[in-house]
């Protein structure tokens, strides 16, 4: 994750990093307020159940 963020900052500047940071902070506020749905990885990718 850190390497990916570093690459974004080097390649495209801090603009994309701060946009991502804002999205993650908004998502965190939603989760903390209880506004989320449980993630079901099998529904997302059905092939996982046979692994």
Predicted model as a PDB file, atoms N, CA, C, CB and O in Angstrom, pLDDT in the B-factor column:
MODEL        1                                                                  
ATOM      1  N   UNK A   1       0.832  -1.181   0.000  1.00 75.00           N  
ATOM      2  CA  UNK A   1       0.000   0.000   0.000  1.00 75.00           C  
ATOM      3  C   UNK A   1       0.877   1.246   0.000  1.00 75.00           C  
ATOM      4  CB  UNK A   1      -0.947  -0.003   1.208  1.00 75.00           C  
ATOM      5  O   UNK A   1       0.652   2.180  -0.770  1.00 75.00           O  
ATOM      6  N   UNK A   2       1.862   1.247   0.859  1.00 82.00           N  
ATOM      7  CA  UNK A   2       2.740   2.425   0.935  1.00 82.00           C  
ATOM      8  C   UNK A   2       3.482   2.650  -0.375  1.00 82.00           C  
ATOM      9  CB  UNK A   2       3.746   2.270   2.080  1.00 82.00           C  
ATOM     10  O   UNK A   2       3.652   3.786  -0.816  1.00 82.00           O  
ATOM     11  N   UNK A   3       3.923   1.554  -0.992  1.00 85.00           N  
ATOM     12  CA  UNK A   3       4.634   1.691  -2.265  1.00 85.00           C  
ATOM     13  C   UNK A   3       3.713   2.259  -3.338  1.00 85.00           C  
ATOM     14  CB  UNK A   3       5.201   0.335  -2.717  1.00 85.00           C  
ATOM     15  O   UNK A   3       4.136   3.076  -4.155  1.00 85.00           O  
ATOM     16  N   UNK A   4       2.461   1.828  -3.336  1.00 81.00           N  
ATOM     17  CA  UNK A   4       1.490   2.347  -4.300  1.00 81.00           C  
ATOM     18  C   UNK A   4       1.231   3.819  -4.089  1.00 81.00           C  
ATOM     19  CB  UNK A   4       0.188   1.580  -4.208  1.00 81.00           C  
ATOM     20  O   UNK A   4       1.158   4.582  -5.053  1.00 81.00           O  
ATOM     21  N   UNK A   5       1.090   4.229  -2.847  1.00 76.00           N  
ATOM     22  CA  UNK A   5       0.877   5.652  -2.555  1.00 76.00           C  
ATOM     23  C   UNK A   5       2.110   6.469  -2.938  1.00 76.00           C  
ATOM     24  CB  UNK A   5       0.546   5.856  -1.057  1.00 76.00           C  
ATOM     25  O   UNK A   5       1.998   7.574  -3.467  1.00 76.00           O  
ATOM     26  N   UNK A   6       3.271   5.916  -2.665  1.00 79.00           N  
ATOM     27  CA  UNK A   6       4.513   6.617  -3.034  1.00 79.00           C  
ATOM     28  C   UNK A   6       4.585   6.781  -4.546  1.00 79.00           C  
ATOM     29  CB  UNK A   6       5.763   5.848  -2.516  1.00 79.00           C  
ATOM     30  O   UNK A   6       4.970   7.843  -5.036  1.00 79.00           O  
ATOM     31  N   UNK A   7       4.217   5.737  -5.293  1.00 80.00           N  
ATOM     32  CA  UNK A   7       4.233   5.805  -6.747  1.00 80.00           C  
ATOM     33  C   UNK A   7       3.262   6.871  -7.250  1.00 80.00           C  
ATOM     34  CB  UNK A   7       3.883   4.440  -7.349  1.00 80.00           C  
ATOM     35  O   UNK A   7       3.593   7.633  -8.159  1.00 80.00           O  
ATOM     36  N   UNK A   8       2.070   6.928  -6.663  1.00 75.00           N  
ATOM     37  CA  UNK A   8       1.110   7.963  -7.058  1.00 75.00           C  
ATOM     38  C   UNK A   8       1.690   9.351  -6.840  1.00 75.00           C  
ATOM     39  CB  UNK A   8      -0.201   7.811  -6.274  1.00 75.00           C  
ATOM     40  O   UNK A   8       1.560  10.227  -7.695  1.00 75.00           O  
ATOM     41  N   UNK A   9       2.319   9.545  -5.711  1.00 73.00           N  
ATOM     42  CA  UNK A   9       2.862  10.864  -5.398  1.00 73.00           C  
ATOM     43  C   UNK A   9       4.016  11.217  -6.335  1.00 73.00           C  
ATOM     44  CB  UNK A   9       3.332  10.913  -3.939  1.00 73.00           C  
ATOM     45  O   UNK A   9       4.153  12.370  -6.746  1.00 73.00           O  
ATOM     46  N   UNK A  10       4.837  10.237  -6.670  1.00 79.00           N  
ATOM     47  CA  UNK A  10       5.965  10.508  -7.561  1.00 79.00           C  
ATOM     48  C   UNK A  10       5.498  10.749  -8.986  1.00 79.00           C  
ATOM     49  CB  UNK A  10       6.958   9.353  -7.529  1.00 79.00           C  
ATOM     50  O   UNK A  10       5.987  11.654  -9.663  1.00 79.00           O  
ATOM     51  N   UNK A  11       4.555   9.942  -9.439  1.00 74.00           N  
ATOM     52  CA  UNK A  11       4.137   9.992 -10.830  1.00 74.00           C  
ATOM     53  C   UNK A  11       3.149  11.113 -11.104  1.00 74.00           C  
ATOM     54  CB  UNK A  11       3.533   8.680 -11.229  1.00 74.00           C  
ATOM     55  O   UNK A  11       3.304  11.854 -12.074  1.00 74.00           O  
ATOM     56  N   UNK A  12       2.141  11.244 -10.264  1.00 73.00           N  
ATOM     57  CA  UNK A  12       1.053  12.176 -10.535  1.00 73.00           C  
ATOM     58  C   UNK A  12       0.939  13.292  -9.524  1.00 73.00           C  
ATOM     59  CB  UNK A  12      -0.229  11.442 -10.588  1.00 73.00           C  
ATOM     60  O   UNK A  12      -0.018  14.065  -9.557  1.00 73.00           O  
ATOM     61  N   UNK A  13       1.888  13.386  -8.639  1.00 73.00           N  
ATOM     62  CA  UNK A  13       1.858  14.455  -7.654  1.00 73.00           C  
ATOM     63  C   UNK A  13       0.930  14.136  -6.500  1.00 73.00           C  
ATOM     64  CB  UNK A  13       1.440  15.746  -8.302  1.00 73.00           C  
ATOM     65  O   UNK A  13       0.299  13.080  -6.455  1.00 73.00           O  
ATOM     66  N   UNK A  14       0.866  15.043  -5.598  1.00 78.00           N  
ATOM     67  CA  UNK A  14       0.106  14.838  -4.366  1.00 78.00           C  
ATOM     68  C   UNK A  14      -1.401  14.930  -4.576  1.00 78.00           C  
ATOM     69  CB  UNK A  14       0.531  15.846  -3.332  1.00 78.00           C  
ATOM     70  O   UNK A  14      -2.170  14.514  -3.709  1.00 78.00           O  
ATOM     71  N   UNK A  15      -1.835  15.472  -5.721  1.00 81.00           N  
ATOM     72  CA  UNK A  15      -3.275  15.663  -5.963  1.00 81.00           C  
ATOM     73  C   UNK A  15      -4.053  14.353  -5.822  1.00 81.00           C  
ATOM     74  CB  UNK A  15      -3.502  16.251  -7.363  1.00 81.00           C  
ATOM     75  O   UNK A  15      -5.070  14.309  -5.130  1.00 81.00           O  
ATOM     76  N   UNK A  16      -3.584  13.294  -6.469  1.00 80.00           N  
ATOM     77  CA  UNK A  16      -4.285  12.011  -6.391  1.00 80.00           C  
ATOM     78  C   UNK A  16      -4.218  11.423  -4.986  1.00 80.00           C  
ATOM     79  CB  UNK A  16      -3.697  11.024  -7.396  1.00 80.00           C  
ATOM     80  O   UNK A  16      -5.186  10.825  -4.516  1.00 80.00           O  
ATOM     81  N   UNK A  17      -3.088  11.589  -4.319  1.00 80.00           N  
ATOM     82  CA  UNK A  17      -2.958  11.077  -2.965  1.00 80.00           C  
ATOM     83  C   UNK A  17      -3.994  11.709  -2.045  1.00 80.00           C  
ATOM     84  CB  UNK A  17      -1.551  11.332  -2.431  1.00 80.00           C  
ATOM     85  O   UNK A  17      -4.657  11.014  -1.275  1.00 80.00           O  
ATOM     86  N   UNK A  18      -4.130  13.030  -2.128  1.00 86.00           N  
ATOM     87  CA  UNK A  18      -5.070  13.712  -1.248  1.00 86.00           C  
ATOM     88  C   UNK A  18      -6.518  13.420  -1.629  1.00 86.00           C  
ATOM     89  CB  UNK A  18      -4.818  15.209  -1.276  1.00 86.00           C  
ATOM     90  O   UNK A  18      -7.392  13.430  -0.763  1.00 86.00           O  
ATOM     91  N   UNK A  19      -6.787  13.162  -2.900  1.00 88.00           N  
ATOM     92  CA  UNK A  19      -8.135  12.753  -3.319  1.00 88.00           C  
ATOM     93  C   UNK A  19      -8.468  11.392  -2.709  1.00 88.00           C  
ATOM     94  CB  UNK A  19      -8.243  12.696  -4.876  1.00 88.00           C  
ATOM     95  O   UNK A  19      -9.563  11.196  -2.182  1.00 88.00           O  
ATOM     96  N   UNK A  20      -7.522  10.451  -2.780  1.00 88.00           N  
ATOM     97  CA  UNK A  20      -7.724   9.132  -2.183  1.00 88.00           C  
ATOM     98  C   UNK A  20      -7.887   9.242  -0.676  1.00 88.00           C  
ATOM     99  CB  UNK A  20      -6.555   8.203  -2.521  1.00 88.00           C  
ATOM    100  O   UNK A  20      -8.758   8.596  -0.092  1.00 88.00           O  
ATOM    101  N   UNK A  21      -7.063  10.047  -0.055  1.00 91.00           N  
ATOM    102  CA  UNK A  21      -7.142  10.224   1.399  1.00 91.00           C  
ATOM    103  C   UNK A  21      -8.511  10.759   1.791  1.00 91.00           C  
ATOM    104  CB  UNK A  21      -6.035  11.177   1.897  1.00 91.00           C  
ATOM    105  O   UNK A  21      -9.078  10.314   2.789  1.00 91.00           O  
ATOM    106  N   UNK A  22      -9.050  11.693   1.036  1.00 94.00           N  
ATOM    107  CA  UNK A  22     -10.383  12.232   1.311  1.00 94.00           C  
ATOM    108  C   UNK A  22     -11.464  11.174   1.179  1.00 94.00           C  
ATOM    109  CB  UNK A  22     -10.684  13.386   0.376  1.00 94.00           C  
ATOM    110  O   UNK A  22     -12.381  11.119   1.997  1.00 94.00           O  
ATOM    111  N   UNK A  23     -11.364  10.332   0.153  1.00 93.00           N  
ATOM    112  CA  UNK A  23     -12.344   9.255  -0.026  1.00 93.00           C  
ATOM    113  C   UNK A  23     -12.277   8.255   1.118  1.00 93.00           C  
ATOM    114  CB  UNK A  23     -12.116   8.538  -1.360  1.00 93.00           C  
ATOM    115  O   UNK A  23     -13.309   7.795   1.608  1.00 93.00           O  
ATOM    116  N   UNK A  24     -11.066   7.917   1.545  1.00 92.00           N  
ATOM    117  CA  UNK A  24     -10.918   6.963   2.648  1.00 92.00           C  
ATOM    118  C   UNK A  24     -11.441   7.543   3.964  1.00 92.00           C  
ATOM    119  CB  UNK A  24      -9.448   6.558   2.804  1.00 92.00           C  
ATOM    120  O   UNK A  24     -12.048   6.826   4.759  1.00 92.00           O  
ATOM    121  N   UNK A  25     -11.211   8.821   4.192  1.00 95.00           N  
ATOM    122  CA  UNK A  25     -11.714   9.455   5.410  1.00 95.00           C  
ATOM    123  C   UNK A  25     -13.239   9.501   5.410  1.00 95.00           C  
ATOM    124  CB  UNK A  25     -11.143  10.872   5.552  1.00 95.00           C  
ATOM    125  O   UNK A  25     -13.859   9.300   6.455  1.00 95.00           O  
ATOM    126  N   UNK A  26     -13.857   9.763   4.249  1.00 94.00           N  
ATOM    127  CA  UNK A  26     -15.315   9.771   4.146  1.00 94.00           C  
ATOM    128  C   UNK A  26     -15.868   8.368   4.400  1.00 94.00           C  
ATOM    129  CB  UNK A  26     -15.763  10.285   2.756  1.00 94.00           C  
ATOM    130  O   UNK A  26     -16.872   8.215   5.095  1.00 94.00           O  
ATOM    131  N   UNK A  27     -15.222   7.352   3.845  1.00 91.00           N  
ATOM    132  CA  UNK A  27     -15.662   5.976   4.058  1.00 91.00           C  
ATOM    133  C   UNK A  27     -15.540   5.596   5.529  1.00 91.00           C  
ATOM    134  CB  UNK A  27     -14.846   5.008   3.187  1.00 91.00           C  
ATOM    135  O   UNK A  27     -16.410   4.912   6.068  1.00 91.00           O  
ATOM    136  N   UNK A  28     -14.474   6.031   6.177  1.00 92.00           N  
ATOM    137  CA  UNK A  28     -14.282   5.744   7.591  1.00 92.00           C  
ATOM    138  C   UNK A  28     -15.395   6.381   8.435  1.00 92.00           C  
ATOM    139  CB  UNK A  28     -12.906   6.249   8.053  1.00 92.00           C  
ATOM    140  O   UNK A  28     -15.909   5.755   9.362  1.00 92.00           O  
ATOM    141  N   UNK A  29     -15.758   7.612   8.113  1.00 94.00           N  
ATOM    142  CA  UNK A  29     -16.849   8.268   8.843  1.00 94.00           C  
ATOM    143  C   UNK A  29     -18.165   7.503   8.680  1.00 94.00           C  
ATOM    144  CB  UNK A  29     -17.019   9.716   8.357  1.00 94.00           C  
ATOM    145  O   UNK A  29     -18.927   7.371   9.638  1.00 94.00           O  
ATOM    146  N   UNK A  30     -18.435   7.000   7.470  1.00 92.00           N  
ATOM    147  CA  UNK A  30     -19.650   6.213   7.238  1.00 92.00           C  
ATOM    148  C   UNK A  30     -19.638   4.939   8.067  1.00 92.00           C  
ATOM    149  CB  UNK A  30     -19.795   5.870   5.749  1.00 92.00           C  
ATOM    150  O   UNK A  30     -20.647   4.583   8.676  1.00 92.00           O  
ATOM    151  N   UNK A  31     -18.511   4.256   8.094  1.00 90.00           N  
ATOM    152  CA  UNK A  31     -18.408   3.006   8.855  1.00 90.00           C  
ATOM    153  C   UNK A  31     -18.590   3.280  10.343  1.00 90.00           C  
ATOM    154  CB  UNK A  31     -17.046   2.317   8.599  1.00 90.00           C  
ATOM    155  O   UNK A  31     -19.308   2.554  11.030  1.00 90.00           O  
ATOM    156  N   UNK A  32     -17.943   4.319  10.834  1.00 93.00           N  
ATOM    157  CA  UNK A  32     -18.057   4.643  12.257  1.00 93.00           C  
ATOM    158  C   UNK A  32     -19.478   5.035  12.630  1.00 93.00           C  
ATOM    159  CB  UNK A  32     -17.099   5.769  12.622  1.00 93.00           C  
ATOM    160  O   UNK A  32     -19.883   4.855  13.778  1.00 93.00           O  
ATOM    161  N   UNK A  33     -20.244   5.568  11.682  1.00 94.00           N  
ATOM    162  CA  UNK A  33     -21.637   5.943  11.934  1.00 94.00           C  
ATOM    163  C   UNK A  33     -22.577   4.759  11.741  1.00 94.00           C  
ATOM    164  CB  UNK A  33     -22.053   7.092  11.016  1.00 94.00           C  
ATOM    165  O   UNK A  33     -23.786   4.897  11.924  1.00 94.00           O  
ATOM    166  N   UNK A  34     -22.037   3.594  11.371  1.00 91.00           N  
ATOM    167  CA  UNK A  34     -22.852   2.403  11.190  1.00 91.00           C  
ATOM    168  C   UNK A  34     -23.505   2.325   9.826  1.00 91.00           C  
ATOM    169  CB  UNK A  34     -23.900   2.349  12.241  1.00 91.00           C  
ATOM    170  O   UNK A  34     -24.415   1.521   9.625  1.00 91.00           O  
ATOM    171  N   UNK A  35     -23.064   3.139   8.891  1.00 87.00           N  
ATOM    172  CA  UNK A  35     -23.647   3.167   7.552  1.00 87.00           C  
ATOM    173  C   UNK A  35     -22.833   2.293   6.601  1.00 87.00           C  
ATOM    174  CB  UNK A  35     -23.721   4.613   7.023  1.00 87.00           C  
ATOM    175  O   UNK A  35     -22.146   2.800   5.714  1.00 87.00           O  
ATOM    176  N   UNK A  36     -22.915   0.998   6.789  1.00 82.00           N  
ATOM    177  CA  UNK A  36     -22.185   0.096   5.919  1.00 82.00           C  
ATOM    178  C   UNK A  36     -22.940  -1.225   5.817  1.00 82.00           C  
ATOM    179  CB  UNK A  36     -20.746  -0.128   6.439  1.00 82.00           C  
ATOM    180  O   UNK A  36     -23.819  -1.518   6.628  1.00 82.00           O  
ATOM    181  N   UNK A  37     -22.589  -2.004   4.824  1.00 84.00           N  
ATOM    182  CA  UNK A  37     -23.139  -3.341   4.651  1.00 84.00           C  
ATOM    183  C   UNK A  37     -22.002  -4.338   4.812  1.00 84.00           C  
ATOM    184  CB  UNK A  37     -23.841  -3.498   3.260  1.00 84.00           C  
ATOM    185  O   UNK A  37     -20.857  -4.051   4.465  1.00 84.00           O  
ATOM    186  N   UNK A  38     -22.327  -5.504   5.336  1.00 86.00           N  
ATOM    187  CA  UNK A  38     -21.318  -6.552   5.460  1.00 86.00           C  
ATOM    188  C   UNK A  38     -20.865  -6.966   4.065  1.00 86.00           C  
ATOM    189  CB  UNK A  38     -21.871  -7.777   6.252  1.00 86.00           C  
ATOM    190  O   UNK A  38     -21.684  -7.094   3.155  1.00 86.00           O  
ATOM    191  N   UNK A  39     -19.579  -7.172   3.899  1.00 84.00           N  
ATOM    192  CA  UNK A  39     -19.028  -7.589   2.618  1.00 84.00           C  
ATOM    193  C   UNK A  39     -19.033  -9.107   2.556  1.00 84.00           C  
ATOM    194  CB  UNK A  39     -17.593  -7.028   2.414  1.00 84.00           C  
ATOM    195  O   UNK A  39     -18.525  -9.772   3.458  1.00 84.00           O  
ATOM    196  N   UNK A  40     -19.604  -9.652   1.498  1.00 84.00           N  
ATOM    197  CA  UNK A  40     -19.645 -11.094   1.289  1.00 84.00           C  
ATOM    198  C   UNK A  40     -18.716 -11.420   0.115  1.00 84.00           C  
ATOM    199  CB  UNK A  40     -21.116 -11.595   1.016  1.00 84.00           C  
ATOM    200  O   UNK A  40     -19.090 -11.213  -1.039  1.00 84.00           O  
ATOM    201  N   UNK A  41     -17.513 -11.925   0.395  1.00 81.00           N  
ATOM    202  CA  UNK A  41     -16.557 -12.176  -0.689  1.00 81.00           C  
ATOM    203  C   UNK A  41     -17.026 -13.246  -1.670  1.00 81.00           C  
ATOM    204  CB  UNK A  41     -15.227 -12.584  -0.110  1.00 81.00           C  
ATOM    205  O   UNK A  41     -16.653 -13.204  -2.842  1.00 81.00           O  
ATOM    206  N   UNK A  42     -17.835 -14.205  -1.217  1.00 84.00           N  
ATOM    207  CA  UNK A  42     -18.320 -15.255  -2.111  1.00 84.00           C  
ATOM    208  C   UNK A  42     -19.330 -14.676  -3.101  1.00 84.00           C  
ATOM    209  CB  UNK A  42     -18.958 -16.411  -1.303  1.00 84.00           C  
ATOM    210  O   UNK A  42     -19.330 -15.055  -4.273  1.00 84.00           O  
ATOM    211  N   UNK A  43     -20.186 -13.765  -2.647  1.00 85.00           N  
ATOM    212  CA  UNK A  43     -21.132 -13.123  -3.561  1.00 85.00           C  
ATOM    213  C   UNK A  43     -20.387 -12.230  -4.546  1.00 85.00           C  
ATOM    214  CB  UNK A  43     -22.178 -12.302  -2.777  1.00 85.00           C  
ATOM    215  O   UNK A  43     -20.791 -12.099  -5.701  1.00 85.00           O  
ATOM    216  N   UNK A  44     -19.311 -11.623  -4.091  1.00 82.00           N  
ATOM    217  CA  UNK A  44     -18.515 -10.737  -4.937  1.00 82.00           C  
ATOM    218  C   UNK A  44     -17.732 -11.539  -5.970  1.00 82.00           C  
ATOM    219  CB  UNK A  44     -17.558  -9.894  -4.083  1.00 82.00           C  
ATOM    220  O   UNK A  44     -17.643 -11.149  -7.135  1.00 82.00           O  
ATOM    221  N   UNK A  45     -17.168 -12.655  -5.536  1.00 84.00           N  
ATOM    222  CA  UNK A  45     -16.393 -13.520  -6.416  1.00 84.00           C  
ATOM    223  C   UNK A  45     -16.741 -14.974  -6.082  1.00 84.00           C  
ATOM    224  CB  UNK A  45     -14.852 -13.253  -6.264  1.00 84.00           C  
ATOM    225  O   UNK A  45     -16.086 -15.588  -5.239  1.00 84.00           O  
ATOM    226  N   UNK A  46     -17.770 -15.527  -6.740  1.00 78.00           N  
ATOM    227  CA  UNK A  46     -18.278 -16.867  -6.396  1.00 78.00           C  
ATOM    228  C   UNK A  46     -17.235 -17.968  -6.401  1.00 78.00           C  
ATOM    229  CB  UNK A  46     -19.356 -17.240  -7.339  1.00 78.00           C  
ATOM    230  O   UNK A  46     -17.406 -18.944  -5.670  1.00 78.00           O  
ATOM    231  N   UNK A  47     -16.189 -17.878  -7.160  1.00 76.00           N  
ATOM    232  CA  UNK A  47     -15.173 -18.917  -7.218  1.00 76.00           C  
ATOM    233  C   UNK A  47     -14.411 -19.095  -5.919  1.00 76.00           C  
ATOM    234  CB  UNK A  47     -14.217 -18.616  -8.308  1.00 76.00           C  
ATOM    235  O   UNK A  47     -13.702 -20.090  -5.767  1.00 76.00           O  
ATOM    236  N   UNK A  48     -14.526 -18.180  -4.985  1.00 71.00           N  
ATOM    237  CA  UNK A  48     -13.795 -18.275  -3.713  1.00 71.00           C  
ATOM    238  C   UNK A  48     -14.296 -19.427  -2.853  1.00 71.00           C  
ATOM    239  CB  UNK A  48     -13.914 -16.969  -2.937  1.00 71.00           C  
ATOM    240  O   UNK A  48     -13.528 -19.972  -2.059  1.00 71.00           O  
ATOM    241  N   UNK A  49     -15.555 -19.810  -2.986  1.00 69.00           N  
ATOM    242  CA  UNK A  49     -16.098 -20.830  -2.095  1.00 69.00           C  
ATOM    243  C   UNK A  49     -15.478 -22.204  -2.332  1.00 69.00           C  
ATOM    244  CB  UNK A  49     -17.596 -20.914  -2.263  1.00 69.00           C  
ATOM    245  O   UNK A  49     -15.516 -23.053  -1.441  1.00 69.00           O  
ATOM    246  N   UNK A  50     -14.911 -22.439  -3.508  1.00 65.00           N  
ATOM    247  CA  UNK A  50     -14.327 -23.752  -3.788  1.00 65.00           C  
ATOM    248  C   UNK A  50     -12.853 -23.826  -3.412  1.00 65.00           C  
ATOM    249  CB  UNK A  50     -14.492 -24.090  -5.253  1.00 65.00           C  
ATOM    250  O   UNK A  50     -12.236 -24.879  -3.571  1.00 65.00           O  
ATOM    251  N   UNK A  51     -12.287 -22.758  -2.927  1.00 58.00           N  
ATOM    252  CA  UNK A  51     -10.860 -22.747  -2.567  1.00 58.00           C  
ATOM    253  C   UNK A  51     -10.628 -23.304  -1.202  1.00 58.00           C  
ATOM    254  CB  UNK A  51     -10.301 -21.353  -2.635  1.00 58.00           C  
ATOM    255  O   UNK A  51      -9.487 -23.367  -0.746  1.00 58.00           O  
TER     256      UNK A  51                                                      
ENDMDL                                                                          
END                                                                             
